[in-house]
Amino acid sequence: MSDSEIEQLTHVIDEFKLKKYIISLSWLKTDKEESQLIKHVGNGFAVHFEVMDFTMDGAIAQAMTLSRSDKAETIMRLTKFVHKKGQDIEMAIDYIDHLRRDNVIEDFMLDEPTSVQARLESDEEILNTVSRNIVAKEIEGIADDFESYLQGKEEE
């Protein structure tokens, strides 16, 4: 192997270092969804994971796996939760069976996120700055617009 080939190989290996990613998964509830498992969270919910991976694709895959594990743990805790609410264990098991028969558990477990956001942790500050600048630009003239609106109402 020549020095040039070794140098190229070293460059390729350097590109594949572990990096810390922040992955956000969001589920927005639609009108047709009335899941008994998520109705208490308003219009939806989001989870955030910090994962180490070589690529953003890999980090997203890790977050999806972690999310499925969290959902499975939620299902497993349902019986304990129902039992703590004063119900006997048979009633708790009947409730879980009812959710299973109505496909609530299956729908909850298989539901894909509405949104997936991924970023390198090292980019977080610059992304926050960009977001603040966009919002500031959008609201820049809002006071003037509101004043013009009110003056128009007064003239009517």
BABA-864214 format. One record per residue: residue in one letter; y, x, z of N, C-alpha, C, O in turn. Coordinates in steps of 0.1 Angstrom, whole numbers, padded with zeros to 4 digits, always signed. Example, Ala and Ser with C-alpha at 12.3 -4.5 7.8 and 13.67 -1.06 7.14 Angstrom:
<rs>
a-0057+0132+0078-0045+0123+0078-0033+0132+0078-0033+0142+0085
s-0022+0128+0071-0011+0137+0071+0000+0129+0079+0011+0134+0080
</rs>
This chain:
<rs>
m-0012+0009+0000+0000+0000+0000+0012+0009+0000+0013+0018+0008
s+0022+0006-0009+0033+0015-0010+0044+0011+0001+0043+0000+0007
d+0053+0020+0003+0064+0017+0012+0072+0004+0009+0076-0003+0018
s+0074+0002-0004+0081-0010-0009+0073-0023-0005+0079-0033+0000
e+0060-0023-0007+0051-0034-0003+0051-0036+0012+0052-0048+0016
i+0051-0026+0019+0051-0027+0034+0064-0033+0039+0065-0041+0047
e+0075-0028+0033+0089-0033+0036+0090-0048+0033+0095-0056+0041
q+0084-0053+0022+0084-0067+0018+0076-0075+0028+0080-0086+0032
l+0065-0070+0031+0056-0077+0041+0063-0078+0054+0062-0088+0061
t+0069-0067+0059+0077-0068+0072+0087-0078+0071+0089-0085+0081
h+0094-0079+0060+0105-0090+0059+0099-0104+0060+0105-0112+0067
v+0088-0106+0054+0081-0119+0054+0077-0122+0069+0079-0133+0073
i+0071-0112+0076+0067-0115+0089+0079-0118+0098+0078-0126+0107
d+0090-0111+0096+0102-0113+0105+0107-0127+0103+0113-0133+0113
e+0105-0133+0091+0110-0147+0089+0102-0157+0098+0107-0168+0100
f+0090-0154+0102+0081-0163+0109+0081-0160+0124+0070-0158+0129
k+0092-0160+0130+0093-0158+0145+0093-0172+0151+0098-0181+0145
l+0088-0173+0163+0089-0185+0170+0103-0188+0173+0111-0180+0177
k+0107-0201+0171+0121-0205+0174+0120-0218+0182+0110-0226+0182
k+0130-0220+0190+0130-0232+0199+0138-0243+0191+0149-0242+0187
y+0131-0255+0190+0136-0266+0183+0138-0278+0193+0131-0279+0203
i+0148-0286+0191+0150-0298+0198+0147-0310+0188+0154-0311+0178
i+0137-0318+0192+0133-0329+0183+0136-0342+0190+0132-0344+0202
s+0143-0351+0184+0146-0364+0189+0139-0375+0181+0140-0375+0168
l+0131-0383+0187+0124-0394+0180+0130-0407+0186+0131-0409+0198
s+0134-0416+0177+0140-0429+0181+0133-0440+0175+0129-0440+0163
w+0132-0451+0183+0126-0463+0178+0136-0474+0180+0141-0476+0192
l+0140-0481+0170+0150-0492+0170+0142-0505+0169+0134-0506+0160
k+0144-0514+0178+0137-0527+0177+0143-0536+0166+0155-0537+0166
t+0135-0541+0158+0140-0550+0147+0138-0564+0152+0132-0567+0162
d+0144-0574+0145+0143-0588+0149+0129-0593+0150+0125-0601+0158
k+0120-0588+0141+0106-0592+0141+0098-0586+0152+0087-0591+0155
e+0103-0576+0158+0095-0569+0169+0099-0575+0182+0110-0574+0186
e+0089-0580+0189+0091-0585+0202+0081-0579+0211+0074-0586+0219
s+0079-0566+0210+0068-0560+0218+0070-0562+0233+0081-0559+0238
q+0060-0566+0239+0061-0567+0254+0062-0554+0261+0066-0553+0272
l+0059-0543+0254+0060-0530+0260+0073-0524+0259+0077-0515+0267
i+0082-0528+0249+0095-0522+0248+0106-0531+0249+0118-0528+0247
k+0104-0544+0253+0115-0554+0253+0125-0551+0264+0136-0555+0263
h+0121-0543+0274+0130-0540+0285+0140-0529+0282+0148-0525+0290
v+0139-0523+0270+0148-0511+0267+0159-0515+0258+0166-0506+0252
g+0162-0528+0256+0173-0532+0248+0170-0531+0233+0160-0536+0229
n+0179-0524+0225+0177-0523+0211+0167-0512+0207+0164-0511+0195
g+0162-0504+0216+0153-0494+0213+0153-0483+0223+0159-0484+0234
f+0147-0472+0220+0147-0461+0229+0145-0448+0221+0141-0448+0210
a+0148-0437+0228+0146-0424+0222+0140-0414+0232+0141-0415+0244
v+0132-0404+0226+0127-0394+0234+0131-0380+0228+0132-0379+0216
h+0132-0370+0236+0136-0357+0232+0126-0347+0236+0121-0347+0248
f+0122-0338+0227+0113-0327+0231+0119-0314+0227+0125-0312+0217
e+0116-0304+0235+0120-0290+0232+0106-0283+0229+0098-0282+0238
v+0105-0278+0217+0092-0272+0213+0095-0258+0206+0105-0256+0200
m+0085-0250+0208+0085-0237+0201+0076-0237+0189+0065-0242+0190
d+0081-0233+0177+0073-0233+0165+0079-0223+0155+0090-0218+0157
f+0071-0220+0145+0076-0211+0135+0085-0218+0125+0094-0212+0118
t+0082-0232+0123+0089-0239+0113+0094-0253+0119+0088-0257+0129
m+0104-0259+0113+0108-0272+0117+0098-0282+0115+0096-0291+0123
d+0090-0281+0104+0079-0291+0102+0069-0290+0113+0065-0301+0118
g+0066-0278+0117+0056-0277+0128+0061-0282+0141+0054-0288+0149
a+0074-0280+0143+0081-0285+0156+0080-0301+0156+0078-0307+0166
i+0083-0307+0144+0083-0321+0143+0069-0327+0146+0067-0336+0153
a+0059-0320+0140+0045-0324+0142+0041-0323+0157+0034-0332+0162
q+0046-0312+0164+0043-0311+0178+0049-0323+0186+0043-0328+0195
a+0062-0326+0182+0068-0337+0189+0061-0350+0187+0060-0358+0196
m+0057-0353+0175+0049-0365+0172+0036-0366+0181+0033-0376+0186
t+0029-0354+0182+0017-0354+0190+0021-0356+0205+0014-0364+0211
l+0031-0350+0210+0035-0352+0223+0039-0367+0226+0036-0372+0237
s+0046-0373+0216+0050-0387+0217+0037-0396+0218+0037-0405+0227
r+0027-0393+0210+0015-0401+0211+0008-0399+0225+0003-0409+0230
s+0008-0387+0230+0003-0385+0243+0010-0393+0254+0004-0398+0263
d+0024-0393+0253+0032-0400+0262+0029-0415+0262+0028-0422+0272
k+0027-0420+0249+0024-0435+0248+0010-0438+0254+0009-0448+0261
a+0001-0429+0252-0013-0431+0258-0012-0431+0273-0018-0439+0280
e-0004-0422+0279-0002-0422+0293+0004-0435+0298+0001-0440+0309
t+0014-0440+0291+0021-0452+0294+0010-0464+0295+0011-0472+0304
i+0002-0464+0285-0009-0475+0285-0018-0473+0297-0022-0483+0303
m-0022-0461+0300-0031-0459+0311-0024-0463+0324-0031-0467+0334
r-0011-0461+0325-0004-0465+0338-0002-0480+0339+0002-0484+0350
l-0004-0488+0329-0001-0502+0329-0009-0509+0340-0004-0517+0348
t-0022-0506+0341-0031-0512+0351-0026-0509+0365-0025-0518+0373
k-0022-0497+0367-0017-0493+0381-0004-0500+0384-0002-0505+0395
f+0005-0501+0374+0018-0508+0375+0016-0523+0379+0022-0528+0388
v+0007-0529+0371+0005-0544+0373-0001-0546+0387+0002-0555+0394
h-0010-0537+0391-0017-0538+0404-0007-0536+0415-0008-0543+0425
k+0003-0527+0413+0013-0525+0424+0022-0537+0425+0028-0539+0436
k+0024-0545+0415+0032-0556+0415+0026-0568+0423+0031-0579+0423
g+0015-0565+0430+0009-0575+0439-0003-0582+0433-0008-0591+0439
q-0006-0579+0421-0018-0585+0414-0030-0578+0418-0030-0566+0420
d-0042-0585+0419-0054-0578+0421-0059-0571+0409-0053-0573+0398
i-0068-0562+0410-0072-0553+0399-0078-0561+0388-0076-0557+0376
e-0085-0572+0390-0091-0580+0380-0079-0586+0371-0081-0587+0359
m-0069-0591+0378-0058-0597+0370-0051-0586+0362-0046-0589+0350
a-0050-0574+0367-0044-0563+0360-0052-0560+0347-0047-0558+0336
i-0065-0559+0349-0074-0557+0337-0073-0568+0327-0073-0566+0315
d-0073-0581+0332-0071-0592+0323-0058-0591+0315-0058-0594+0303
y-0048-0587+0322-0035-0585+0315-0036-0574+0304-0031-0576+0293
i-0042-0563+0307-0044-0553+0297-0052-0558+0285-0049-0555+0274
d-0063-0565+0288-0071-0571+0278-0063-0581+0269-0065-0581+0257
h-0054-0589+0275-0046-0598+0268-0037-0590+0258-0036-0594+0247
l-0031-0579+0263-0022-0571+0254-0030-0565+0243-0026-0564+0232
r-0043-0561+0246-0051-0555+0236-0055-0565+0225-0054-0563+0213
r-0059-0577+0230-0063-0588+0220-0051-0592+0211-0053-0595+0200
d-0039-0592+0217-0027-0595+0209-0022-0584+0201-0011-0585+0195
n-0029-0573+0200-0025-0561+0193-0012-0554+0197-0007-0546+0190
v-0008-0558+0209+0004-0552+0215+0002-0537+0217+0011-0529+0213
i-0009-0533+0223-0012-0519+0226-0013-0511+0212-0008-0500+0211
e-0021-0517+0203-0023-0510+0190-0010-0508+0183-0007-0497+0178
d-0001-0519+0183+0012-0518+0176+0020-0507+0183+0027-0499+0176
f+0020-0507+0196+0028-0497+0203+0023-0483+0200+0032-0474+0198
m+0010-0481+0200+0005-0467+0198+0007-0462+0183+0010-0451+0181
l+0007-0471+0174+0008-0468+0160+0022-0468+0154+0025-0464+0143
d+0031-0473+0162+0045-0475+0157+0051-0461+0155+0052-0453+0163
e+0056-0459+0142+0063-0447+0138+0077-0448+0143+0083-0459+0144
p+0083-0436+0145+0097-0437+0149+0106-0441+0138+0103-0439+0126
t+0117-0448+0141+0127-0452+0131+0135-0440+0126+0139-0439+0114
s+0137-0430+0135+0145-0418+0131+0138-0406+0138+0134-0406+0149
v+0139-0395+0130+0134-0382+0136+0146-0372+0133+0150-0371+0122
q+0151-0366+0143+0161-0356+0142+0156-0343+0148+0150-0343+0158
a+0159-0332+0140+0154-0319+0144+0165-0309+0143+0173-0309+0133
r+0166-0300+0152+0176-0289+0151+0171-0277+0159+0164-0278+0169
l+0176-0266+0155+0173-0254+0162+0182-0254+0175+0194-0258+0174
e+0177-0250+0186+0185-0250+0198+0197-0241+0196+0208-0244+0201
s+0195-0230+0189+0207-0221+0187+0218-0227+0179+0229-0222+0179
d+0215-0238+0172+0226-0245+0164+0233-0256+0171+0242-0262+0165
e+0228-0259+0183+0233-0271+0190+0248-0271+0192+0254-0282+0189
e+0254-0261+0196+0269-0260+0198+0277-0263+0185+0286-0271+0185
i+0273-0256+0175+0280-0258+0162+0278-0273+0157+0287-0278+0151
l+0266-0278+0159+0264-0292+0154+0272-0302+0163+0277-0312+0157
n+0273-0299+0176+0282-0308+0184+0296-0307+0180+0303-0317+0179
t+0301-0295+0176+0315-0293+0172+0317-0301+0159+0327-0308+0157
v+0308-0300+0149+0309-0307+0137+0309-0322+0139+0317-0329+0133
s+0301-0327+0148+0301-0341+0151+0314-0346+0157+0319-0356+0154
r+0319-0338+0167+0332-0341+0173+0343-0341+0162+0352-0350+0163
n+0343-0332+0153+0353-0332+0143+0352-0344+0134+0363-0349+0130
i+0340-0348+0130+0339-0360+0122+0344-0372+0129+0351-0380+0123
v+0340-0374+0142+0345-0385+0149+0360-0385+0151+0367-0395+0149
a+0366-0373+0154+0380-0372+0155+0387-0376+0142+0398-0383+0142
k+0382-0372+0131+0388-0375+0118+0387-0390+0115+0396-0396+0110
e+0376-0396+0119+0374-0411+0117+0384-0419+0125+0389-0429+0120
i+0387-0415+0137+0395-0423+0146+0410-0418+0146+0418-0424+0153
e+0413-0408+0137+0426-0403+0137+0437-0413+0135+0447-0412+0143
g+0436-0422+0126+0446-0432+0124+0444-0446+0130+0450-0455+0126
i+0435-0447+0139+0431-0460+0144+0442-0467+0152+0444-0479+0151
a+0450-0459+0159+0461-0465+0167+0471-0471+0157+0476-0482+0159
d+0475-0463+0147+0484-0468+0137+0479-0481+0130+0486-0490+0127
d+0466-0480+0126+0460-0492+0120+0460-0504+0129+0463-0515+0124
f+0457-0502+0141+0457-0513+0151+0471-0519+0153+0473-0531+0153
e+0481-0510+0153+0495-0515+0155+0499-0523+0142+0506-0533+0144
s+0496-0518+0130+0499-0526+0118+0492-0539+0118+0498-0549+0114
y+0480-0540+0123+0472-0552+0124+0479-0562+0133+0481-0574+0130
l+0484-0557+0145+0491-0566+0154+0504-0570+0149+0507-0582+0151
q+0511-0562+0142+0524-0566+0136+0521-0577+0126+0529-0586+0124
g+0511-0576+0118+0507-0586+0108+0504-0599+0115+0508-0610+0109
k+0498-0599+0126+0495-0611+0134+0507-0618+0139+0508-0630+0139
e+0517-0610+0144+0529-0615+0149+0537-0622+0139+0544-0632+0141
e+0537-0617+0126+0544-0622+0115+0539-0635+0110+0546-0643+0104
e+0526-0638+0113+0520-0650+0109+0524-0662+0116+0520-0674+0113
</rs>
